[in-house]
Structure formats: structure tokens, C-alpha cells
């Protein structure tokens, strides 16, 4: 049942958050020069690798590879592709996605071409429509000998691949996406500006949702205020859906808000990822749904304290890598070592004997970001990333601890399901800054709406 008085009380709280929130130019978008520079860098990499052109693909979920070159960061429903050559960037858009792209693409200087993208590999492809091969050949000025896939084969569609294979032969197609992702890894000043603005919007979204949090609310009711704040501040889309999880829902680690009722004393995880002109920022935190921080149970607090220490260690290690120009995998190894070093201490505090405490950290502590929040396919500081970091870049720092093993029923820490702290970090040469302004511990924001 809708409670008008309660909703209005929450709206008043949100209004106070918005009144003090930073203001940005909502209409600002990356200029034409940014896309010209990107296209030139990508073409030079494609040419240096011995290819005549590079193909990119995006859809509503994997939404970064085409907009990075084409400026069309409004992909909805229908997928879209494109080809980069010496003559610039040329869309291989769908009949619908090409129309949508008209809204923003012209700043990129790209050429628009539309195909029936959902039927390109069918024998009854409409004869009156241009085909992808014709677009590629016109863009190259001749039939290409070698085609590079700039979008990883893990998401590149089979239908488009079949077209390319039949066109130039499978032996003349190669996944060179890492070269593309290396270019995207390095951020420009303008990209970092937008990501930092998004990070401040994260703060407002998080603060608003935490201030209105109270027992009896559905997760979705909390999430609605995150969306309201974001859109009021100029956010057009999200890197991921607003996350609100309570109780068992925390075991999803990255679950969206659902119609699950939040109870007093529940651990609640909230996460946001607003985009500014397509570029993601992010912030996540776990709190306890209690009226005052003093009411957080001691058996919970011991894990929150541990996690805060782990997050600070993650930032310290990232700064060390930046200052000393160490390979990226140094970070994840340091975090594994940190968790292992705390195993005995946490066993004493909780009475739990841990088989492998580091396994409970959840996943790699860092990941790259850009037009997707966590699907860049390159640059996470994982154990296999034995490469230097970009000079100017964004890095998402996630410190986590989960209370279960291989599956939800494999309970290891009965008091918690999952706790997380995530912030957006910016690296500027040897300097590292946390781009969100809110502190690590956000428990003090909870209780106002009780």
C-alpha cells in the first residue's frame, strides 16, 4: 500500500541531499576533437598491426566499443557495428539503431550506413539494402585483405563474423581487440573530468538512499530515489542498474534491487554507477539497517572493520604501483597476501577456522572502466595482468568479503553474506586520487528516516 506521508518525508530528505549536491553542465558532451583523436590512434594501431580495417560491435549491454569511435552512446534495443579505416569511422548500423545514433553521432565525423543488422547472415537478406561487405569495401577504398576484430571474440556476434569469413576468408580475420583496449585504457583529460563528475553524483545517490533507508521498505523503493537523484543531476544512463540488496540477496554480490523487504538489523548493500556522456563512475557500500551506528552488532562490526582495513590496503598498494611503475598484477598478489595475513587474527576474533581466507574476498579487487563499468576486457589488476598501468586512467577498487563458499548453501561466516566497499580511483601519472568524496564508512548516514 502506498504511504503518502512516508513518501513525502523521504522526498524531503532527498531534496536536502540535492540542495547541497554539486552542479554540473548537464548538456556538456565530448567535442569533435576527442573523437578525431581516438579514431586516428585506433587506425594507426590497426595499420601497424598489418590490417586494412578494424571492426567494432556494441549492443545495449556491451555498449562501449562503437560509441568510443562514433559518439553514439544511446544504444537501445538494436545492436550496432562499425569499421575504422584510413578514411575514418563508418557505421554498420541497424535500421533502428542507425536512427537512434542520429541523435549524437555527428560530433564524431563518422559516416552513417544502415543495414538490416538482425538479418545480415540470412539467405533472404533484403536485396534493396546495402550489405556490410559493401560498407567495408567503400570505407577501405578496395576489398580488404585482412580484417581485425577490435571487439573481443567473446562478444562479437556469430552472424557478423560469418559475413566477414565468407568475405575475406577465416585465415584473414584476427582478434586484435587487445590493441584497441590498450588505447581505451589511457584516458584523456576530458574523459577524466566526466568520470570525476560522475563520482560526485555517486556520492549524492548513495547519501540519498542511505538517508531514507528504513525497515519495511522494499529494495526497489530504496533504489527509486537513487534513480531520481541521478536523473535530477543530469545522468542519462547507468553503468549498471542501481543495486540494493538485503539479507540473503547480498549473496548475489552484484544483484539489482528486487521486491525483497528490508528488515531492521539487515545488512544492506547499495551500489551505483552513473554515466556522464557514456563514461562510468561507481560507488558501493554495505551498512546495517539500524537507527544509530551504536546499534551495529559487535559480530557484524568486526567484519566491517576488517573490510575498511582491506580497502585502505588496496588504495595503498595501488599508489605504490603508480609511484614505482610496477606491473599491474602486483596489486592482486598484495591483496591476496593481505587477506592471508589477517586469517589468524580473524579466526581469533570470530572463532572460525578458515580453510583459505583469501578465497572469501570474492573476486579481483580492481577492474578497469570506461563506457562499461566492468566489461572492458582489459586492465584489471589481476594475477595475469603482468603489464604497466596507463599513465592517466580510472580504476574501480572493490574490497569485499563473502560469507559463503562455492554456492549460497556453503556457509562459512554465518553472520554475513557479503560486504563490499567500492570507490572510483583516478591515476594521474604517479598520483592517485579517490574521486568519490564520501568516506569509506557510511553507517552514519543511516537512521534519519526511521
VEXFI-222554 format. One record per residue (C-alpha): residue number from 1; y, x, z. Coordinates in nm, 4 decimals. Each point is the difference from the previous one (the first is absolute). Layout:
# residues N
NUM, Y, X, Z
...
END
This chain:
# residues 450
1, 0.0000, 0.0000, 0.0000
2, 0.3417, 0.1340, -0.0959
3, 0.2134, 0.0758, 0.3068
4, 0.3624, -0.0241, -0.1085
5, 0.1468, 0.1312, 0.3255
6, -0.2273, 0.3039, 0.0052
7, 0.0636, 0.0752, -0.3676
8, 0.3762, -0.0171, 0.0534
9, -0.0267, 0.2290, 0.3036
10, -0.1864, 0.2526, -0.2119
11, 0.2558, -0.0394, -0.2792
12, 0.2772, 0.0845, 0.2472
13, -0.1851, 0.3168, 0.1019
14, -0.0473, 0.0969, -0.3646
15, 0.3684, -0.0644, -0.0698
16, 0.0948, 0.2515, 0.2709
17, -0.2289, 0.2593, -0.1563
18, 0.1528, -0.0598, -0.3423
19, 0.3559, 0.0186, 0.1325
20, -0.0514, 0.3617, 0.1083
21, -0.2246, 0.1016, -0.2906
22, 0.1403, 0.2566, -0.2459
23, 0.1373, -0.1360, -0.3254
24, -0.0868, 0.1336, -0.3447
25, 0.1089, -0.0636, -0.3558
26, -0.2593, -0.2631, -0.0890
27, 0.0748, 0.0321, -0.3709
28, -0.0432, 0.3776, -0.0224
29, -0.2686, 0.1200, -0.2408
30, -0.0981, 0.3396, -0.1313
31, 0.2171, 0.0949, -0.2988
32, -0.1032, 0.0816, -0.3559
33, 0.0261, 0.3740, 0.0643
34, -0.2794, -0.0209, 0.2564
35, -0.2426, -0.1439, -0.2544
36, 0.1044, 0.2395, -0.2751
37, -0.0733, 0.2899, 0.2348
38, -0.3382, -0.1435, 0.0986
39, -0.1015, -0.0632, -0.3595
40, 0.0955, 0.3518, -0.1052
41, -0.1963, 0.1607, 0.2839
42, -0.3077, -0.2102, -0.0677
43, 0.0088, 0.0607, -0.3757
44, 0.0337, 0.3755, 0.0521
45, -0.3059, -0.0058, 0.2278
46, -0.2005, -0.2047, -0.2525
47, 0.0977, 0.2319, -0.2848
48, -0.0718, 0.3160, 0.2010
49, -0.3489, -0.1329, 0.0738
50, -0.0671, -0.0306, -0.3740
51, 0.0264, -0.3767, -0.0440
52, 0.1947, -0.2019, -0.2544
53, 0.0776, -0.2842, 0.2392
54, -0.0689, -0.1354, 0.3473
55, -0.1000, -0.3555, 0.0919
56, 0.0972, -0.1797, 0.3212
57, -0.1148, -0.3347, 0.1380
58, 0.1144, -0.2248, 0.2838
59, -0.0770, -0.3419, 0.1387
60, 0.1359, -0.2057, 0.2867
61, -0.1976, 0.2010, 0.2567
62, -0.0041, 0.3507, -0.1505
63, 0.3634, -0.0297, -0.0944
64, 0.1524, 0.3474, -0.0304
65, -0.1016, 0.1926, -0.3105
66, 0.1814, -0.2110, -0.2606
67, 0.3196, -0.0743, 0.1990
68, 0.0436, 0.3699, 0.0786
69, 0.0674, 0.0563, -0.3708
70, 0.1083, -0.3465, -0.1111
71, 0.2126, -0.1279, 0.2889
72, -0.1763, -0.3382, -0.0022
73, -0.0882, -0.0312, 0.3680
74, -0.0559, -0.3751, -0.0191
75, -0.3649, -0.0186, -0.1016
76, -0.1492, -0.3390, 0.0733
77, -0.3249, -0.1651, -0.1148
78, -0.0537, 0.1799, -0.3326
79, -0.0586, 0.3779, -0.0296
80, 0.2066, 0.2381, -0.2092
81, -0.0506, 0.3418, -0.1605
82, 0.1990, 0.2608, -0.1868
83, -0.0113, 0.3260, -0.1934
84, 0.2186, 0.3085, 0.0492
85, 0.0588, 0.2257, -0.3001
86, 0.2626, 0.2377, -0.1290
87, 0.1959, -0.3058, -0.1152
88, 0.0168, -0.1469, 0.3506
89, -0.1763, -0.2783, 0.1852
90, -0.1426, -0.2965, -0.1884
91, -0.1343, -0.3122, 0.1701
92, -0.3387, -0.1457, -0.0820
93, 0.0878, -0.3177, 0.1837
94, -0.1716, -0.3345, 0.0209
95, 0.1496, -0.3103, -0.1545
96, 0.1117, -0.1110, 0.3465
97, 0.0426, 0.3331, 0.1779
98, 0.2251, 0.1180, -0.2815
99, 0.2266, -0.3004, 0.0509
100, 0.0185, 0.0705, 0.3743
101, 0.0749, 0.3674, -0.0686
102, 0.3099, -0.1030, -0.1958
103, 0.1666, -0.0562, 0.3363
104, 0.0237, 0.3699, 0.0903
105, -0.1490, 0.2303, -0.2614
106, 0.3032, 0.0717, -0.2194
107, 0.1440, 0.2518, 0.2466
108, -0.2982, 0.2232, -0.0827
109, 0.0775, 0.0216, -0.3716
110, -0.3589, -0.0996, -0.0756
111, -0.1117, -0.1876, -0.3111
112, -0.1552, -0.3427, 0.0534
113, -0.3217, -0.0990, -0.1794
114, -0.2184, -0.2965, 0.0903
115, -0.3699, -0.0575, -0.0555
116, -0.2481, -0.2561, 0.1261
117, -0.0976, 0.2417, 0.2745
118, -0.2778, -0.2184, 0.1402
119, -0.1746, -0.0166, -0.3402
120, 0.0521, 0.3484, -0.1428
121, -0.3718, 0.0812, 0.0017
122, -0.1164, -0.3329, -0.1399
123, -0.1209, -0.0388, -0.3616
124, 0.2199, -0.3086, -0.0455
125, 0.3235, 0.1792, 0.0907
126, 0.2874, -0.1952, -0.1618
127, 0.0613, 0.1513, -0.3438
128, 0.3727, -0.0752, 0.0078
129, 0.0564, 0.2159, 0.3086
130, 0.0519, 0.3756, 0.0090
131, -0.2878, 0.2043, 0.1422
132, 0.0214, 0.2794, 0.2616
133, -0.1125, 0.2579, -0.2585
134, 0.2920, -0.0906, -0.2246
135, 0.2465, 0.0408, 0.2866
136, -0.1454, 0.3383, 0.0928
137, 0.0053, 0.1224, -0.3592
138, 0.3603, -0.1096, -0.0510
139, 0.1007, 0.1661, 0.3276
140, -0.1677, 0.3280, -0.0986
141, 0.1181, -0.0115, -0.3611
142, -0.3603, 0.0498, -0.1118
143, -0.3512, -0.0663, 0.1200
144, -0.0483, 0.2048, 0.3193
145, -0.2844, 0.2474, 0.0247
146, -0.0201, 0.0083, 0.3802
147, 0.1015, -0.2673, 0.2509
148, 0.0527, 0.0650, 0.3702
149, -0.0541, -0.2686, 0.2625
150, 0.2908, 0.0268, 0.2442
151, -0.1405, -0.2846, 0.2074
152, -0.3159, 0.1009, 0.1824
153, -0.3329, -0.1148, -0.1424
154, -0.0648, -0.1699, 0.3375
155, 0.2345, -0.2840, -0.0985
156, 0.0451, 0.0410, -0.3762
157, -0.1396, -0.3164, -0.1654
158, -0.3194, 0.0202, -0.2037
159, 0.1476, -0.2186, -0.2741
160, 0.2891, 0.2385, -0.0685
161, -0.2297, 0.3005, 0.0279
162, -0.2321, -0.1524, -0.2602
163, 0.2936, -0.0384, -0.2385
164, 0.0943, 0.3666, 0.0436
165, -0.3610, 0.1162, -0.0350
166, -0.0481, -0.1876, -0.3245
167, 0.3343, 0.1314, -0.1224
168, -0.0304, 0.3768, 0.0575
169, -0.3512, 0.0516, 0.1377
170, -0.1056, 0.0389, 0.3618
171, -0.0013, 0.3796, -0.0279
172, 0.3745, -0.0108, -0.0686
173, 0.0919, -0.1968, 0.3139
174, 0.0429, 0.1662, 0.3377
175, 0.1159, -0.1062, 0.3445
176, 0.3047, 0.2182, 0.0680
177, 0.1425, -0.2306, 0.2668
178, 0.0310, 0.2788, 0.2563
179, 0.2713, 0.1607, -0.2120
180, 0.1907, -0.3284, 0.0074
181, -0.0501, -0.0447, 0.3726
182, 0.1252, 0.3518, 0.0684
183, 0.3280, -0.0926, -0.1690
184, 0.0269, -0.3252, 0.1955
185, -0.0753, 0.1887, 0.3252
186, 0.3402, 0.1702, -0.0213
187, 0.2759, -0.2490, 0.0812
188, 0.3590, 0.0064, -0.1225
189, 0.3042, -0.0385, 0.2247
190, 0.0417, -0.3578, -0.1191
191, -0.3632, -0.0861, 0.0677
192, 0.0304, 0.1383, 0.3517
193, 0.3183, -0.2012, 0.0518
194, -0.1821, -0.3225, -0.0831
195, -0.3018, 0.0883, 0.2139
196, 0.2237, 0.0833, 0.2962
197, 0.1826, -0.3310, -0.0400
198, -0.3371, -0.1735, -0.0045
199, -0.0940, 0.1816, 0.3203
200, 0.3021, -0.1484, 0.1792
201, -0.0997, -0.3440, -0.1267
202, -0.3460, 0.0653, 0.1470
203, 0.1667, 0.0449, 0.3382
204, 0.1751, -0.3365, -0.0216
205, -0.3180, -0.1772, -0.1110
206, -0.2033, 0.1562, 0.2795
207, 0.2614, -0.0686, 0.2663
208, 0.0424, -0.3613, -0.1050
209, -0.3716, -0.0779, 0.0008
210, -0.0569, 0.1723, 0.3332
211, 0.2925, -0.1758, 0.1652
212, -0.1257, -0.3470, -0.0981
213, -0.3646, 0.0801, 0.0841
214, -0.1466, -0.2326, 0.2618
215, -0.3386, -0.1478, 0.0940
216, -0.1104, -0.3032, -0.1983
217, 0.1478, 0.1107, -0.3319
218, -0.2102, 0.0375, -0.3099
219, 0.0123, 0.3435, -0.1588
220, 0.1490, -0.1679, -0.3063
221, 0.2836, -0.1450, 0.2084
222, 0.0945, 0.3498, 0.1121
223, -0.0257, 0.1342, -0.3556
224, 0.2384, -0.2632, -0.1397
225, 0.2890, 0.1616, 0.1874
226, -0.0828, 0.3413, -0.1423
227, 0.0260, -0.1411, -0.3500
228, 0.3223, -0.1842, 0.0873
229, 0.1663, 0.3174, 0.1306
230, -0.1150, 0.2037, -0.2993
231, 0.1314, -0.2426, -0.2591
232, 0.3272, -0.0485, 0.1876
233, 0.0541, 0.3776, -0.0138
234, -0.0687, 0.0191, -0.3735
235, -0.3725, 0.0724, -0.0234
236, -0.1544, -0.1437, -0.3168
237, -0.3642, 0.0902, 0.0595
238, -0.2390, 0.1682, 0.2428
239, -0.2240, 0.3035, -0.0220
240, -0.2562, -0.2054, 0.1910
241, 0.0023, -0.3491, 0.1496
242, 0.1509, -0.0223, 0.3476
243, -0.2732, 0.0930, 0.2454
244, -0.0390, -0.1887, 0.3273
245, -0.3389, 0.0276, 0.1678
246, -0.1048, -0.0949, 0.3530
247, -0.3268, 0.0187, 0.1892
248, -0.3014, 0.0530, -0.2254
249, 0.2256, -0.0086, -0.3059
250, 0.1162, 0.3487, 0.0994
251, -0.3362, 0.1292, -0.1203
252, 0.1170, -0.0490, -0.3575
253, 0.2409, 0.2926, 0.0633
254, 0.2130, -0.1129, -0.2960
255, -0.0485, -0.3771, -0.0029
256, 0.2682, -0.2472, -0.1024
257, 0.1181, -0.2748, 0.2335
258, -0.2469, -0.2880, 0.0291
259, -0.0181, -0.3327, 0.1839
260, -0.1225, 0.1683, 0.3157
261, 0.1671, -0.1027, 0.3274
262, 0.1509, 0.2841, 0.2035
263, -0.0925, -0.0188, 0.3686
264, 0.1837, 0.1417, 0.2989
265, -0.1312, 0.3498, 0.0662
266, -0.1187, 0.0521, -0.3591
267, 0.0609, 0.3311, -0.1689
268, 0.2063, -0.0813, -0.3089
269, 0.0438, 0.2250, -0.3029
270, 0.2997, -0.0539, -0.2273
271, 0.0656, 0.1823, -0.3274
272, 0.2637, -0.0212, -0.2724
273, 0.0706, 0.1668, -0.3341
274, 0.3220, -0.1169, -0.1648
275, 0.0899, 0.1363, -0.3436
276, 0.3405, 0.1029, -0.1325
277, 0.0038, -0.0121, -0.3814
278, -0.3771, 0.0383, 0.0041
279, -0.0212, 0.2909, 0.2466
280, -0.1872, -0.0494, 0.3276
281, 0.0839, 0.0688, 0.3595
282, -0.2331, -0.0918, 0.2864
283, -0.0337, -0.0365, 0.3744
284, -0.2787, -0.1274, 0.2232
285, -0.0551, -0.0267, 0.3736
286, -0.2295, -0.1505, 0.2606
287, 0.1269, -0.1769, 0.3120
288, -0.1363, -0.2302, 0.2701
289, 0.1088, -0.3635, 0.0079
290, 0.1427, -0.0023, 0.3540
291, 0.3406, -0.0968, 0.1394
292, 0.0800, 0.3423, 0.1458
293, -0.1229, 0.3562, -0.0703
294, -0.1094, 0.0268, 0.3641
295, -0.2673, -0.2622, -0.0745
296, -0.1851, 0.2169, -0.2533
297, -0.3435, 0.0542, 0.1597
298, -0.0717, 0.3611, 0.1071
299, -0.3199, 0.0065, -0.2092
300, 0.2143, -0.0771, -0.3072
301, 0.2835, 0.2329, 0.0925
302, -0.2277, 0.3039, 0.0085
303, -0.0720, -0.0532, -0.3706
304, 0.3608, -0.0682, -0.0927
305, 0.1005, 0.3230, 0.1755
306, -0.2684, 0.1927, -0.1866
307, 0.1116, -0.1429, -0.3332
308, 0.3642, 0.0903, 0.0581
309, -0.1098, 0.3569, 0.0653
310, -0.2082, 0.0001, -0.3186
311, 0.2933, -0.1257, -0.2065
312, 0.2350, 0.2651, 0.1375
313, -0.2647, 0.2628, -0.0747
314, -0.0207, -0.1288, -0.3575
315, 0.3748, 0.0380, -0.0466
316, -0.0057, 0.3473, 0.1574
317, -0.2763, 0.1134, -0.2341
318, 0.1795, -0.1443, -0.3032
319, 0.3147, 0.1904, 0.0943
320, -0.2055, 0.3164, 0.0379
321, -0.1433, -0.0406, -0.3501
322, 0.3485, -0.0574, -0.1433
323, 0.1502, 0.2996, 0.1785
324, -0.2843, 0.2390, -0.0834
325, -0.0890, -0.1420, -0.3442
326, -0.3638, -0.0506, 0.1010
327, -0.2560, -0.1879, -0.2131
328, -0.0171, -0.3732, 0.0630
329, -0.3529, -0.0110, 0.1408
330, 0.1218, 0.2037, 0.2970
331, 0.1384, -0.3243, 0.1397
332, -0.3165, -0.2074, 0.0086
333, -0.2012, 0.2862, 0.1464
334, 0.2615, 0.0404, 0.2735
335, -0.0198, -0.3716, 0.0805
336, -0.3796, 0.0035, 0.0145
337, 0.0222, 0.2982, 0.2339
338, 0.2573, -0.1830, 0.2132
339, -0.2229, -0.3050, 0.0435
340, -0.2975, 0.2196, 0.0838
341, 0.2078, 0.1916, 0.2548
342, 0.0802, -0.3277, 0.1776
343, -0.3566, -0.1344, 0.0093
344, -0.0889, 0.1341, 0.3444
345, 0.3300, -0.1134, 0.1519
346, -0.0391, -0.3514, -0.1408
347, -0.3588, -0.0127, 0.1231
348, 0.1196, 0.0790, 0.3525
349, 0.2717, -0.2649, -0.0175
350, -0.2188, -0.2756, -0.1448
351, -0.3550, 0.0831, 0.1065
352, -0.1149, -0.0096, -0.3631
353, -0.2161, 0.2758, -0.1450
354, 0.1094, 0.0537, -0.3598
355, -0.2465, 0.1142, -0.2638
356, 0.2762, 0.1090, -0.2408
357, 0.3437, -0.0945, 0.1262
358, 0.1752, 0.1128, -0.3203
359, -0.1963, -0.2599, -0.1979
360, 0.1943, -0.2689, 0.1854
361, 0.3320, 0.1053, -0.1523
362, -0.0756, -0.2416, -0.2839
363, 0.1037, 0.1798, -0.3167
364, 0.2142, 0.2860, -0.1288
365, 0.3174, 0.0257, 0.2106
366, 0.2359, 0.0221, -0.2984
367, 0.0395, -0.1431, -0.3456
368, 0.2393, 0.0348, -0.2892
369, 0.2170, -0.2915, -0.1054
370, 0.2309, -0.1117, -0.2778
371, -0.0206, -0.3155, -0.2096
372, -0.3166, -0.0819, 0.1938
373, -0.0161, 0.0377, 0.3759
374, -0.3385, 0.1705, 0.0091
375, -0.1547, 0.0026, -0.3503
376, 0.1563, 0.3117, -0.1450
377, -0.3417, 0.1683, -0.0502
378, 0.1535, 0.3376, 0.0806
379, 0.1638, 0.1931, 0.2773
380, -0.1501, -0.1339, 0.3225
381, -0.0438, 0.2992, 0.2288
382, -0.3767, -0.0444, 0.0100
383, -0.2560, 0.2749, 0.0477
384, -0.0441, 0.0379, -0.3762
385, 0.3730, 0.0311, -0.0785
386, 0.0248, 0.3776, -0.0065
387, 0.3379, 0.0003, -0.1725
388, 0.3641, 0.0525, 0.0941
389, 0.2225, -0.2941, 0.0792
390, 0.2826, -0.1136, -0.2231
391, 0.3430, 0.1337, 0.0881
392, 0.1593, -0.3426, 0.0473
393, -0.2426, -0.2783, 0.0772
394, -0.0955, -0.2986, 0.2118
395, -0.3062, -0.0038, 0.2233
396, -0.1376, -0.2884, 0.2040
397, -0.1278, 0.1137, 0.3400
398, -0.2704, -0.2251, 0.1511
399, -0.1425, 0.0898, 0.3400
400, -0.2795, -0.2359, 0.0967
401, -0.2892, -0.0562, 0.2370
402, -0.2694, -0.2604, -0.0596
403, -0.2353, -0.1373, 0.2590
404, -0.3055, -0.0465, -0.2201
405, -0.2330, 0.2136, -0.2087
406, -0.1538, -0.0799, -0.3377
407, 0.0579, -0.3761, 0.0221
408, 0.1745, -0.2582, 0.2165
409, -0.3026, -0.0561, 0.2231
410, -0.0388, 0.3722, 0.0743
411, 0.2238, 0.0058, 0.3084
412, 0.1013, 0.3424, 0.1324
413, 0.3174, -0.0763, 0.1973
414, -0.0294, -0.3547, 0.1341
415, 0.3657, -0.0207, 0.1079
416, 0.1490, 0.0466, -0.3473
417, -0.0806, -0.0921, -0.3589
418, 0.2652, 0.2056, -0.1775
419, 0.3363, 0.1561, 0.0834
420, 0.2388, 0.1590, -0.2475
421, 0.3392, 0.1663, -0.0313
422, 0.1360, 0.0465, -0.3516
423, 0.3381, 0.1339, -0.1052
424, 0.1560, 0.1109, -0.3285
425, 0.0731, 0.3729, -0.0085
426, 0.2221, 0.1808, -0.2463
427, -0.0383, 0.3670, -0.0900
428, 0.3115, 0.1748, -0.1302
429, -0.0991, 0.3568, -0.0720
430, -0.0970, 0.1434, 0.3395
431, 0.1593, -0.2869, 0.1933
432, -0.1983, -0.3069, 0.1083
433, 0.1596, -0.3219, 0.1252
434, -0.1441, -0.3277, 0.1241
435, 0.1870, -0.2524, -0.2138
436, -0.0565, -0.2974, 0.2313
437, 0.2374, -0.0200, 0.2966
438, -0.2120, -0.2016, 0.2430
439, -0.1798, 0.2038, 0.2682
440, -0.3747, 0.0519, 0.0006
441, -0.0610, -0.2354, 0.2937
442, 0.1231, -0.3517, -0.0821
443, -0.1388, -0.1886, 0.2995
444, 0.3512, -0.0504, 0.1400
445, 0.0806, -0.2333, -0.2910
446, -0.2665, -0.2527, 0.1060
447, 0.0692, -0.2778, 0.2513
448, 0.3349, -0.1485, -0.0973
449, -0.1558, -0.3119, -0.1544
450, -0.2419, -0.0804, 0.2854
END
